[in-house]
Amino acid sequence: MMLKRFLNRQNNLQEKLAMLQSILGIGDILVYELERNNEERVLTSLMQLFELLESLFAIRKSDPEKFDKLILSKEYHDLHAKNEKNAQLNISMYSEKYTDGFTTIINQILRVYKKSVEVSNLEVSRYAIYVLKRILGYLSNEPDNDLFVDQILRTLSNITYQATEEDNYSIFNSAISLYRDIVFNYDNKFKISYLQLFDRYFFSSVKTVISKNKYELFKILVSYIIDGIHPDLNSKDIWDYGHLLLDQDLKLYSSLNEEYGIENKLNVLSDSIKYINSKKDMEDWKSEFNNLKTIIRENIKNDLAVKADELENMIVMKAEQQYKFNNLIGLFISIGAFCLFEKKIYFIKYLWNYNQPEDADSTWISLDLLPENLDSLMTIYFDLVGSGVNFFVGHHGSTKYVKNYFLLLMCKLLQSVRNTPNARQSVNGYHLPDLDIYKLSNLIHRCEDLVGYANNLAKESNIFLELDFEDPVNLFSDKVIPFLEHVKIEAQNQISAKHRDFPISEIKVENFKNNLILKFYEFATLREILTKQFNAYVHFEEKPTIRDNSRFGLSVIEDKAVFFDTWHIHYSNWQDGFPRSLANGEDNELFKKILDECQSIISDDIESVLKNCESLNSVVILSSNVGIWKYFKGKEEFKASWRNDVEKLDISSFKGWFEFHGYSIPVFSISNTGYENTILILSTSKFGKLCQYSPMINEDDDALRRDIFYMNIKLLTHREDLLEKFRLEPPQWLSDQGDIEAQQAYIQTRVVIEIYEMFDFIPNDDFLGYRWDIP
């Protein structure tokens, strides 16, 4: 085509406008040729428009700037030059307006389609849809085409809507099949990132069919999906891949299996592939597979590399197929829920019975759009529903109908459990698949909620009659509700097991230690004052010879979940309590040590005390927060630090200056001293030292030393000294857990946090300080 030659030029605005005019001219010619019944030329030219678009997008890879010039409109470029963020927002909302290079081509195909419908040329109509679908397939095989994919989907959705309105079976067939043909295409090049877009438009089209009561079209749709999708969901390739090493070298494989647990990895990957129900599941599964790949790739010989490549590609393809298929089942849960909303129960019945109708002469083995078992139902429902496609009609929402449809699917699966006195026992024999902690937590809350819905749904006798359920009241009382209650217990048990078994994260432990050191120095008020204002801090590494040869700090038994990589409870900022507690305790201890050295003076005011000081230029006042508020705040001599005309000190607890006999005496506040009405008047020149010693004693492991602290964070199960102590004399908090078995289970969920430092205040021989209690 002449237009392809145009793409090779360095295009300016005039040349682009000429190209768009030429494309419009092609549309005019095709409409004219269609009126003359020149089908062959029209069909050929439609395909050439696809090829033109293909050539246009090929430029994107080699020359993105040129592609933007060809695709994006002048209005967009002008807007982008003024405000890039606003331009991006506008193009996402009005893509047709700002992508004229793309839209013009699509519009010519659409013109031909509309004209073919007008002149009743079915062959051209269907071919125009085919070309649009081919463009959509091409675009959805490449990343970053969201704008264009959305535009084509919207165009095809409008065609489907019109076909539904007019009961045009042929056009409906051509358009509605795009989900099957593109998402589940044979070469598996479809990009998962577009799946939600396809879901949204497909669901919209199905909603139209249901709401307009187009039963025959619904039957076509179900047939197209069930009979037309054949994903390969066999996980045998995973084992073949892992056993490449086994076939190569049995001894090496055994060694690697012992070191890395290859067999366990293969088993986990093989079992979990069928539960890939979300993007996160897909990413997590690929991450686990990549861990296995690293082991295999580092140890296989070169002659197996090609085979490894083939298996890796096949495995990832099957994982994506499984994800797409599970997503489709979740999508049809939403479709079934919409049927409930529209009271189209016979649509549900057709969907349920399609694979195996009552009058079938054979057993059909087609893939079903219904969860095949309780495991599938539970994982797909709790993964997809709520995060997938929802519907709103007027002020009506989808929640009630999705939950009720889920319960109906559960009824369908549970009705096969024999109605015997042991039915409840059979239900209670169900075991949940191994789910992640967030899904388990969500499941517990959902099950509680669903019991109420189940009690209400059991009263809807017409629904059960139309779906051929027998004795729905007993079905709910004997099976459904007991099953939900059992699943809740199963989920709670899994959470408890994970709580006991999950390891603590060394990264989380390290972050805790770093945070504690950082925050401790922020909160340690008196330490900062003595270091900066008194210059009294000294550090000794040798063994201390101090009056109180004991470590100061804390030892607590905490829930080990605070150190998990992932957990269903968030412990945001919980760790800040430790440095604050340490700092407050140190402030309290230091204050008492200094207080013990001070001379107590009884007086009505602080001025009388200050008169006893020999050198006022070295005096410092330490007060509790209460003292600042109670005594200094109302005094004219006190100049608060918040005032603009007051000199500031780089000490966080500095509160201002007390003016006395021409001297400005700094005033600092100390929290949590235990002496709210006590004020200390101290001399920096006749004071003493805050002596910091090594926190390590006896045979302490040097690895437990961090900054000035001894930090030991270990699972309680690894602390034999404490366990022996608890065995001899169980503390009350442990006895409260119940019997020995319950106590042992609780111990497995705890971690011991020990943080100590060693310090002392050593006064000078000529120490000068006064204690004054506010009267």
C-alpha positions in Angstrom: 0.0 0.0 0.0 1.1 3.6 -0.7 0.5 4.4 3.0 3.2 2.0 4.1 5.7 4.0 2.2 4.5 7.1 4.1 5.5 5.4 7.4 9.1 5.4 6.3 9.3 9.2 6.0 10.3 11.7 8.7 6.8 12.9 9.2 5.7 16.4 9.9 2.2 17.6 10.8 1.2 18.2 7.2 2.3 14.8 6.0 0.4 13.2 8.9 -2.8 15.0 8.0 -2.3 13.9 4.4 -2.0 10.3 5.7 -5.2 10.6 7.7 -7.0 12.1 4.7 -5.8 9.1 2.6 -7.1 6.6 5.2 -10.4 8.4 5.2 -10.4 8.2 1.4 -9.8 4.5 1.6 -12.9 4.2 3.8 -14.9 6.2 1.3 -13.8 3.8 -1.5 -14.5 0.7 0.5 -18.1 1.9 1.3 -18.5 2.7 -2.4 -17.2 -0.7 -3.5 -19.5 -2.4 -1.0 -22.4 -0.7 -2.5 -21.3 -2.1 -5.9 -21.0 -5.6 -4.3 -17.2 -5.7 -4.9 -16.7 -8.0 -1.9 -13.2 -9.3 -2.9 -11.7 -5.8 -3.0 -13.4 -4.8 0.3 -12.1 -7.9 2.1 -8.6 -7.5 0.7 -8.5 -3.8 1.7 -9.8 -4.6 5.2 -6.8 -6.9 5.7 -4.5 -4.3 4.3 -5.7 -1.9 6.9 -4.7 -4.4 9.6 -1.3 -4.7 7.9 -1.0 -0.9 8.0 -1.7 -0.9 11.7 0.7 -3.7 12.2 3.5 -1.7 10.4 2.6 1.3 12.4 3.1 -0.5 15.7 6.3 -2.0 14.5 7.7 1.5 14.4 7.1 1.8 18.1 9.9 -0.6 18.9 12.5 1.0 16.6 11.4 4.7 16.9 9.0 5.5 19.7 9.1 9.2 19.1 8.1 8.8 15.5 5.3 6.4 16.6 3.9 9.0 19.0 3.9 11.6 16.2 1.9 9.2 13.9 -0.5 8.0 16.6 -1.1 10.9 18.9 -3.1 14.0 17.8 -1.8 17.6 17.7 -4.2 18.4 20.5 -2.6 15.8 22.7 1.0 17.1 21.9 -0.1 20.7 22.7 -1.7 19.6 26.0 1.3 17.5 26.9 3.6 20.4 26.4 1.6 22.5 28.8 0.8 19.9 31.5 2.1 16.3 31.2 0.0 14.9 34.0 -3.2 16.4 32.7 -2.4 15.1 29.2 -2.1 11.6 30.5 -5.4 11.9 32.4 -7.2 13.1 29.3 -5.9 10.5 27.0 -6.9 7.7 29.4 -10.5 9.2 29.4 -10.8 10.2 25.7 -8.5 7.9 23.8 -10.3 8.2 20.5 -9.9 12.0 20.6 -6.2 12.0 21.2 -5.1 8.9 19.2 -6.3 10.0 15.8 -3.6 8.0 13.9 -5.0 4.8 15.4 -8.7 5.8 15.6 -8.9 6.8 12.0 -7.9 3.3 10.8 -10.3 1.6 13.2 -13.1 3.9 12.2 -12.7 2.9 8.5 -13.1 -0.7 9.5 -16.1 0.2 11.5 -17.6 2.2 8.6 -17.3 -0.8 6.4 -19.0 -3.0 9.1 -21.9 -0.6 9.5 -22.4 -0.3 5.8 -22.3 -4.1 5.4 -25.0 -4.4 8.0 -27.0 -1.8 6.2 -26.8 -3.7 2.9 -27.2 -7.0 4.6 -23.8 -8.3 3.5 -23.1 -10.9 6.2 -19.8 -12.0 4.8 -18.3 -8.6 5.0 -19.8 -7.9 8.4 -18.2 -11.0 9.8 -14.9 -10.3 8.1 -14.8 -6.7 9.5 -15.3 -8.2 13.0 -12.6 -10.7 12.3 -10.2 -7.9 11.4 -11.0 -6.0 14.5 -10.5 -9.1 16.6 -7.2 -9.8 14.8 -6.1 -6.2 15.6 -7.1 -6.8 19.2 -5.3 -10.1 19.3 -2.1 -8.5 17.9 -2.3 -5.6 20.4 -3.0 -7.8 23.4 0.1 -9.9 22.7 2.3 -6.9 23.4 2.7 -4.9 26.6 1.7 -1.3 27.1 -1.2 -1.2 24.7 -3.9 -0.6 27.3 -5.4 2.5 25.6 -5.7 0.7 22.2 -6.9 -2.6 23.6 -9.6 -0.8 25.6 -10.7 1.1 22.5 -11.1 -2.0 20.4 -12.9 -3.8 23.2 -15.3 -0.9 23.5 -15.9 -1.0 19.7 -16.6 -4.8 19.7 -18.7 -4.5 22.8 -20.9 -1.9 21.0 -21.2 -4.3 18.1 -22.2 -7.2 20.5 -24.8 -5.0 22.2 -26.4 -4.1 18.8 -26.4 -7.8 17.8 -28.0 -8.7 21.1 -30.7 -6.1 20.7 -31.5 -7.3 17.2 -31.1 -11.1 17.9 -28.5 -11.2 15.2 -27.1 -14.6 15.9 -24.4 -14.6 13.3 -22.9 -11.2 14.3 -23.3 -12.1 18.0 -21.4 -15.4 17.4 -18.5 -13.5 15.7 -18.2 -10.8 18.3 -18.8 -12.7 21.6 -16.2 -15.3 20.7 -13.3 -12.8 21.1 -12.8 -13.8 24.8 -12.3 -17.4 23.9 -10.3 -16.7 20.8 -7.9 -14.1 22.2 -7.5 -14.8 26.0 -7.2 -18.6 25.4 -5.5 -18.4 22.0 -3.5 -21.4 20.8 -0.1 -19.7 20.9 -0.6 -18.4 24.5 0.9 -15.0 23.7 -1.9 -13.1 25.4 -0.6 -10.7 28.1 -2.1 -11.3 31.5 -2.1 -7.6 32.2 -5.1 -7.1 29.9 -7.2 -9.8 31.6 -9.3 -7.5 33.7 -10.1 -5.3 30.7 -11.3 -8.4 28.8 -13.3 -9.5 31.8 -15.0 -6.2 32.1 -16.2 -6.0 28.6 -17.1 -9.7 28.3 -19.1 -9.4 31.5 -20.9 -6.3 30.2 -21.9 -8.1 27.1 -23.2 -11.1 29.1 -25.1 -8.8 31.4 -26.9 -7.4 28.4 -27.9 -10.9 27.2 -29.3 -11.8 30.6 -31.0 -8.5 31.4 -32.7 -8.5 28.0 -33.7 -12.2 28.5 -31.9 -13.4 25.3 -32.0 -17.0 26.3 -30.9 -18.4 22.9 -28.0 -16.0 22.8 -27.0 -17.1 26.3 -27.0 -20.7 25.1 -24.7 -19.8 22.2 -22.4 -18.0 24.6 -22.1 -20.9 27.0 -21.5 -23.3 24.1 -18.7 -21.1 22.7 -16.9 -20.9 26.0 -17.3 -24.5 27.3 -16.8 -26.3 23.9 -14.2 -23.9 22.6 -11.7 -23.6 25.5 -9.3 -26.5 26.0 -6.5 -25.4 28.3 -3.8 -27.9 29.1 -3.8 -28.1 32.9 -1.5 -31.1 33.4 1.3 -30.4 35.8 3.5 -33.4 34.8 6.0 -31.0 33.1 7.0 -29.7 36.5 8.2 -33.1 37.6 9.9 -33.7 34.2 11.8 -30.5 34.7 12.9 -31.2 38.2 14.0 -34.7 37.3 16.3 -33.5 34.5 18.9 -33.6 37.2 17.8 -37.0 38.4 18.2 -38.5 35.0 21.6 -36.7 34.6 23.2 -37.7 37.9 21.4 -39.5 40.7 24.1 -38.8 43.3 24.1 -35.1 42.5 20.3 -35.0 42.6 20.2 -36.7 46.0 22.8 -34.3 47.4 20.9 -31.2 46.0 17.6 -32.6 47.2 19.0 -33.0 50.7 20.4 -29.4 50.6 17.5 -27.6 48.9 14.5 -29.9 49.2 13.9 -30.2 45.4 11.3 -32.9 45.8 9.3 -30.8 48.2 9.6 -27.8 45.9 8.3 -29.9 43.0 5.4 -31.1 45.1 4.5 -27.6 46.3 4.6 -26.2 42.7 2.6 -29.1 41.3 0.0 -28.9 44.0 -0.3 -25.1 44.1 -0.6 -24.5 40.4 -4.3 -25.3 40.4 -4.9 -22.6 43.0 -3.5 -19.7 41.0 -6.5 -17.5 41.2 -5.0 -14.0 41.1 -2.2 -11.9 39.9 -0.5 -12.2 43.2 -0.9 -15.9 43.2 0.7 -15.9 39.7 3.6 -13.8 40.8 4.2 -15.8 43.9 4.1 -19.1 42.0 6.5 -17.8 39.4 8.8 -16.7 42.2 8.8 -20.2 43.6 9.4 -21.7 40.2 12.3 -19.3 39.6 13.9 -20.5 42.9 13.8 -24.0 41.5 15.1 -22.8 38.1 18.2 -21.4 39.8 19.0 -24.7 41.3 18.4 -26.7 38.1 20.3 -24.2 35.8 23.3 -24.1 38.0 23.7 -27.9 37.9 22.5 -29.3 34.6 24.9 -30.0 31.7 24.9 -27.9 28.5 23.3 -30.7 26.5 20.1 -30.5 28.6 19.8 -26.7 28.3 17.5 -26.8 25.2 15.2 -29.3 26.9 15.2 -27.2 30.0 14.2 -24.1 28.0 11.3 -26.0 26.4 10.0 -27.3 29.7 10.4 -23.9 31.4 8.3 -22.2 28.7 5.7 -25.0 28.8 5.4 -24.8 32.6 4.9 -21.0 32.7 2.4 -21.3 29.8 0.4 -23.9 31.8 0.5 -21.8 34.9 -0.9 -18.9 33.0 -3.5 -21.1 31.4 -4.5 -22.3 34.9 -4.8 -18.7 36.1 -6.9 -17.7 33.1 -9.2 -20.7 33.5 -9.7 -20.1 37.2 -10.3 -16.5 36.5 -13.0 -17.5 34.0 -14.7 -19.7 36.6 -14.7 -16.7 38.9 -16.1 -14.6 36.2 -19.0 -17.0 35.7 -19.6 -16.9 39.4 -20.3 -13.2 38.9 -22.5 -14.1 35.8 -24.5 -16.6 37.9 -24.9 -14.0 40.6 -26.3 -11.5 38.0 -28.7 -14.2 36.8 -30.0 -14.4 40.4 -30.4 -10.6 40.5 -32.4 -10.7 37.3 -34.4 -13.7 38.5 -33.3 -15.7 35.4 -32.9 -19.0 37.3 -33.4 -21.0 34.1 -30.2 -19.4 32.7 -28.3 -20.8 35.7 -29.9 -24.2 35.2 -28.8 -24.3 31.6 -25.3 -23.3 32.6 -25.2 -26.0 35.3 -26.6 -28.8 33.1 -24.8 -27.9 29.8 -22.0 -30.4 30.1 -24.2 -33.3 31.3 -27.9 -32.7 30.5 -30.4 -35.3 31.9 -31.0 -36.8 28.4 -27.3 -37.2 27.5 -26.4 -40.6 26.0 -22.8 -40.2 26.9 -20.6 -38.8 29.7 -19.1 -35.6 28.5 -15.6 -34.6 29.7 -15.5 -31.0 28.6 -14.0 -28.5 31.0 -16.8 -27.0 33.1 -17.5 -23.4 34.0 -18.4 -24.6 37.5 -15.9 -25.3 40.3 -15.3 -29.1 40.1 -15.0 -29.6 43.9 -15.2 -27.9 47.2 -11.4 -27.0 47.1 -11.9 -25.2 43.8 -15.1 -23.5 44.9 -13.6 -22.2 48.2 -10.3 -20.9 46.7 -11.8 -19.3 43.6 -14.6 -17.7 45.5 -12.5 -16.2 48.3 -9.8 -15.2 45.9 -11.7 -13.7 43.0 -15.1 -12.6 44.2 -14.9 -9.1 45.6 -11.7 -8.3 43.7 -13.1 -9.4 40.4 -16.1 -8.2 38.4 -19.0 -6.7 40.3 -22.2 -5.2 39.0 -24.3 -2.3 40.0 -27.8 -1.7 38.6 -29.4 1.5 39.8 -28.7 1.5 43.5 -28.5 -2.3 43.6 -25.2 -3.9 44.4 -23.8 -7.3 43.7 -22.7 -8.5 47.2 -25.9 -10.3 48.2 -26.3 -12.1 44.9 -22.7 -13.2 44.7 -22.9 -14.7 48.2 -26.2 -16.4 47.4 -24.8 -17.9 44.2 -21.8 -19.1 46.0 -24.1 -20.9 48.5 -26.1 -22.4 45.6 -22.8 -23.8 44.1 -22.0 -25.2 47.5 -25.4 -26.8 47.7 -24.8 -28.4 44.3 -21.5 -29.9 45.5 -22.8 -30.9 48.9 -26.0 -32.5 47.7 -24.0 -35.5 46.6 -23.1 -36.2 50.2 -25.5 -39.0 51.2 -28.4 -38.0 53.4 -27.6 -40.2 56.3 -27.1 -39.7 60.0 -23.4 -39.5 59.2 -23.8 -36.6 56.7 -22.5 -34.0 59.2 -19.5 -36.3 59.9 -18.8 -36.4 56.1 -18.9 -32.6 55.9 -16.6 -32.4 58.9 -14.1 -34.6 57.2 -13.3 -31.8 54.6 -9.8 -30.3 54.8 -9.0 -26.9 53.4 -6.1 -26.7 51.0 -3.0 -25.0 52.3 -3.9 -21.2 51.9 -1.9 -18.1 52.6 -2.5 -16.3 55.9 -4.5 -13.4 54.4 -6.9 -15.8 52.6 -7.4 -17.8 55.8 -8.1 -14.7 57.8 -10.5 -13.4 55.1 -12.2 -16.8 55.0 -13.0 -16.8 58.7 -14.8 -13.5 58.5 -16.6 -14.5 55.2 -17.8 -17.8 56.7 -19.3 -16.0 59.7 -21.1 -13.7 57.3 -22.3 -16.5 55.0 -24.1 -18.4 57.7 -26.6 -15.5 57.9 -27.0 -15.5 54.2 -27.5 -19.2 54.2 -30.3 -19.0 56.7 -32.1 -16.5 54.5 -31.5 -18.3 51.2 -32.9 -21.6 52.6 -36.3 -19.9 52.6 -36.2 -19.2 48.8 -38.0 -22.4 47.9 -38.8 -21.3 44.3 -35.1 -21.1 43.5 -34.4 -24.6 44.8 -37.5 -26.0 43.1 -36.4 -24.6 39.7 -32.8 -25.9 40.2 -34.1 -29.4 41.1 -32.9 -29.4 44.6 -34.6 -31.8 47.0 -35.3 -30.8 50.6 -33.3 -27.5 50.7 -34.1 -26.9 54.4 -32.3 -30.0 55.5 -29.6 -29.5 52.9 -28.8 -26.2 54.6 -29.2 -27.4 58.2 -27.3 -30.7 57.8 -24.7 -29.8 55.2 -24.2 -26.2 54.2 -24.2 -24.4 57.6 -22.2 -27.2 59.3 -19.8 -27.0 56.4 -19.3 -23.3 56.8 -18.8 -23.7 60.5 -16.3 -26.5 59.9 -14.4 -24.4 57.3 -14.1 -21.6 59.8 -12.6 -24.0 62.3 -10.3 -25.4 59.6 -9.1 -21.9 58.8 -8.5 -21.1 62.4 -6.5 -24.3 62.8 -4.4 -23.5 59.8 -3.7 -20.0 61.2 -2.7 -21.5 64.5 -0.4 -24.0 62.8 1.2 -21.3 60.8 1.6 -19.2 63.9 3.5 -22.1 65.5 5.5 -23.0 62.5 6.4 -19.8 60.7 10.0 -18.7 61.3 10.9 -15.3 62.4 12.4 -13.0 59.8 16.1 -12.1 60.4 15.5 -9.0 58.3 12.6 -8.0 60.6 14.8 -8.7 63.7 17.6 -6.6 62.2 15.2 -3.8 61.5 13.9 -3.9 65.0 17.4 -3.6 66.4 18.3 -0.7 64.1 15.0 1.1 64.9 15.5 0.6 68.7 19.0 2.2 68.6 17.8 5.1 66.5 14.6 5.8 68.6 16.3 5.2 71.9 18.6 8.2 71.4 15.6 10.3 70.3 13.7 9.4 73.5 16.6 9.4 76.0 16.1 12.9 77.4 18.5 13.0 80.4 21.3 11.3 78.5 21.1 14.0 75.8 21.2 16.8 78.5 24.1 15.2 80.3 26.0 14.7 77.0 25.4 18.1 75.4 25.0 20.5 78.3 27.1 18.9 81.0 29.7 17.2 78.7 29.4 14.4 81.3 29.3 11.3 79.1 32.2 8.8 79.2 32.4 5.3 77.7 34.3 2.4 79.1 34.7 -1.0 77.4 36.4 -2.8 80.4 34.4 -4.7 82.9 32.6 -2.2 85.2 33.5 -1.6 88.8 30.4 0.3 89.7 28.2 0.5 92.8 25.3 -1.5 91.1 27.0 -4.1 89.0 23.8 -5.2 87.2 22.4 -4.6 83.7 19.5 -2.3 83.2 16.9 -3.0 80.5 14.0 -5.2 79.8 13.1 -8.8 79.2 9.8 -9.6 77.6 8.1 -12.6 76.0 6.3 -11.3 72.9 4.1 -12.8 70.1 6.6 -14.0 67.5 4.3 -12.9 64.7 5.7 -9.4 65.1 8.8 -10.7 63.4 7.0 -12.6 60.6 7.5 -11.5 57.0 3.7 -11.7 56.4 0.8 -12.0 58.8 -2.8 -11.2 58.8 -2.5 -8.8 61.7 -0.4 -5.6 61.1 1.9 -4.5 63.9 2.5 -1.0 62.7 4.9 1.0 65.0 4.6 -1.6 67.8 8.4 -1.6 68.0 8.6 2.1 69.1 7.3 1.1 72.5 10.6 -0.7 73.3 13.0 2.3 72.9 10.6 4.6 74.6 10.3 2.2 77.5 14.1 1.8 77.7 14.7 5.6 77.5 12.0 6.4 80.1 13.4 3.8 82.4 16.9 5.2 82.0 15.7 8.7 82.6 14.0 7.6 85.8 17.1 5.6 87.0 19.6 8.4 86.2 17.3 11.0 87.8 17.2 9.0 91.0 21.0 8.5 91.1 21.5 12.3 90.7 18.8 13.1 93.1 20.4 10.9 95.8 23.5 13.1 95.6 21.7 16.4 95.9 21.2 18.4 99.1 17.5 19.0 99.9 16.5 22.6 100.6 13.1 23.7 101.9 12.1 27.0 100.5 9.0 28.9 99.2 10.6 29.8 95.9 13.5 28.7 93.7 15.2 32.1 94.0 16.2 31.2 97.5 17.8 28.0 96.3 19.7 29.7 93.5 21.3 32.1 96.1 23.2 29.1 97.5 24.9 28.4 94.1 28.5 29.6 93.9 28.7 30.2 90.2 25.4 31.0 88.4 26.9 30.8 84.9 27.3 27.0 85.3 23.9 26.3 86.8 21.3 24.1 85.1 17.7 23.5 86.2 16.1 20.1 85.6 12.3 20.0 86.1 9.5 17.5 85.5 6.9 18.5 82.9 4.5 19.1 85.8 7.1 21.5 87.3 7.4 23.5 84.1 3.7 23.9 83.9 3.1 24.4 87.6 5.9 26.7 88.6 7.8 28.3 85.6 5.0 28.9 83.2 3.5 31.9 85.0 6.7 33.5 86.1 7.9 36.7 84.4 11.5 35.6 84.8 11.0 32.5 82.7 11.5 33.0 78.9 9.9 30.1 77.1 11.8 28.5 74.3 8.9 28.8 71.9 9.2 32.6 71.8 10.9 34.1 68.7 13.1 36.4 70.7 14.5 33.6 72.8 17.9 31.9 72.0 17.4 28.2 71.3 19.6 25.2 72.4 20.0 22.1 70.3 18.6 19.9 73.0 15.0 18.5 72.5 14.1 18.9 76.2 15.1 22.6 76.5 12.2 24.6 77.7 13.6 28.1 78.1 15.7 30.4 80.3 15.2 31.5 83.9 16.5 35.0 84.5 18.1 35.5 87.9 20.5 38.3 88.9 21.6 39.0 85.4 22.2 35.3 84.5 20.2 33.2 82.1 19.8 29.7 83.5 18.8 27.0 81.1 15.7 25.0 82.1 15.1 21.4 80.9 12.1 19.1 81.4 12.3 15.4 82.2 9.3 13.1 81.8 8.6 10.0 83.9 11.0 10.8 86.7 8.6 9.7 89.4 9.1 13.0 91.2 6.6 15.4 89.6 7.0 18.2 92.1 10.8 18.0 92.3 13.2 20.4 90.7 17.0 19.9 90.6 19.4 22.8 90.5 22.8 21.5 89.4 26.3 22.9 88.6 27.9 21.7 85.4 31.3 22.5 86.8 30.8 20.4 90.0 28.8 17.5 88.7 30.1 14.1 87.7 30.0 11.6 84.8 27.5 9.4 83.1 29.6 6.3 82.7 28.6 3.9 80.0 30.0 0.3 80.2 30.0 -2.7 78.0 26.7 -4.5 78.4 28.4 -7.9 78.0 28.9 -10.1 81.0 30.2 -13.7 81.7 30.2 -15.7 78.5 27.9 -13.5 76.4 28.2 -14.0 72.6 29.8 -10.9 71.1 27.3 -11.2 68.2 24.6 -10.0 70.6 26.3 -6.7 71.1 24.7 -3.7 69.3 25.9 -0.2 70.1 25.6 0.2 73.9 23.1 -2.7 74.2 23.1 -6.4 74.7 20.2 -7.6 72.4 19.1 -11.2 72.4 16.0 -12.0 70.4 15.2 -15.8 70.3 12.3 -18.1 69.9 11.1 -19.2 73.3 11.4 -22.8 72.2 15.2 -22.1 71.9 15.6 -20.8 75.4 16.2 -24.0 77.4 17.0 -22.0 80.6 13.5 -20.4 80.5 11.7 -23.6 79.5 13.3 -25.4 82.4 12.2 -22.6 84.8 8.7 -22.7 83.4 8.5 -26.5 83.8 9.4 -26.2 87.5 7.2 -23.2 88.2 4.8 -22.2 85.3 4.0 -18.5 85.3 0.4 -17.5 85.6 0.2 -16.3 81.9 1.3 -19.8 80.8 -1.0 -21.7 83.2 -3.9 -19.6 81.8 -3.4 -21.3 78.4 -4.8 -24.6 79.6 -3.4 -28.1 79.8 0.2 -29.0 79.0 -0.5 -29.5 75.3 -2.1 -26.0 75.0 0.9 -24.5 76.9 3.4 -26.2 74.6 1.5 -24.9 71.6 1.5 -21.4 73.1 5.2 -21.5 73.8 5.8 -22.2 70.1 4.2 -18.8 69.2 6.4 -16.7 71.5 9.7 -15.0 71.2 12.0 -13.7 74.0 13.3 -10.1 73.6 16.1 -9.1 76.0 17.7 -5.7 75.8 20.2 -4.5 78.4 22.7 -1.8 78.9 25.1 -1.0 81.8 25.6 2.5 83.1 26.1 4.5 86.3 26.3 8.1 87.5 29.6 8.8 89.3 29.5 12.2 91.1 32.6 14.4 91.5 34.0 14.7 95.0 33.0 18.3 95.0 29.5 17.6 93.6 27.1 20.5 93.9 23.4 20.1 93.5 20.2 21.0 95.2 16.8 19.4 95.4 13.8 21.7 95.8 10.3 20.4 96.1 7.6 22.8 94.8 5.5 23.7 97.9 
